[in-house]
Amino acid sequence: MNDKKFMLKLFAIATSFMYEAIAAIAIGYLIGLGLDRLFNLDTVLVIVFMIIGALAAVRNLMVRVYRLGVKKDDGENIS
């Protein structure tokens, strides 16, 4: 039963990662677009901020999976 909870938590983390990644990349795009227009640049800042958004989403995924693994290793109640 505990493994089933763990797998559901892992699935929830993976699902939320997809939404977070899309949102982070879209926000990075919009910020970069605004700054590119403000400073009359080509698409330099759009690309930079989209990459930063993607890296932030990956970092959040790694932190959540690490915390879930620590809870499982410690034998804590995963809820």
Stockholm file with secondary structure:
# STOCKHOLM 1.0

chainA/1-79         MNDKKFMLKLFAIATSFMYEAIAAIAIGYLIGLGLDRLFNLDTVLVIVFMIIGALAAVRNLMVRVYRLGVKKDDGENIS
#=GR chainA/1-79 SS CHHHHHHHHHHHHHHHHHHHHHHHHHHHHHHHHHHHHHHTCSSHHHHHHHHHHHHHHHHHHHHHHHHHHHHHHHTCCCC
#=GC SS_cons        CHHHHHHHHHHHHHHHHHHHHHHHHHHHHHHHHHHHHHHTCSSHHHHHHHHHHHHHHHHHHHHHHHHHHHHHHHTCCCC
//
